[in-house]
Amino acid sequence: MSENWLSKNISAVIAIAFLLISFVIFSIVLIYGVRANDTVSIAIIETLKAIDMLIIGYYFGSSAGSKQKQNTIDNLTNDNTNKQSNA
């Protein structure tokens, strides 16, 4: 892997790593169980769930659509700028 690839995809790599770690923690909790009165464990699990939902929402929700729209606008702007400078 080149340095350029990593610099472009570092946020995705971190997101995937966090999701995998969360999956492992969820699996451990399912296997060993959590007592209903263990509020610290429940709070940790709820926080992990919330962060996972934020990550998934970012990559598949409106942020991905906004990024795609911005790329389209940038491409159209660059095309118009190039056409004007060539004229």
Secondary structure as the mmCIF struct_conf table of DSSP 4:
data_model
#
loop_
_struct_conf.conf_type_id
_struct_conf.id
_struct_conf.beg_label_comp_id
_struct_conf.beg_label_asym_id
_struct_conf.beg_label_seq_id
_struct_conf.end_label_comp_id
_struct_conf.end_label_asym_id
_struct_conf.end_label_seq_id
HELX_RH_AL_P HELX_RH_AL_P1 GLU A 3 TYR A 32
TURN_TY1_P TURN_TY1_P1 ALA A 36 ASN A 37
HELX_RH_AL_P HELX_RH_AL_P2 THR A 39 PHE A 60
BEND BEND1 GLY A 61 GLY A 61
HELX_RH_AL_P HELX_RH_AL_P3 SER A 62 ASN A 86
#
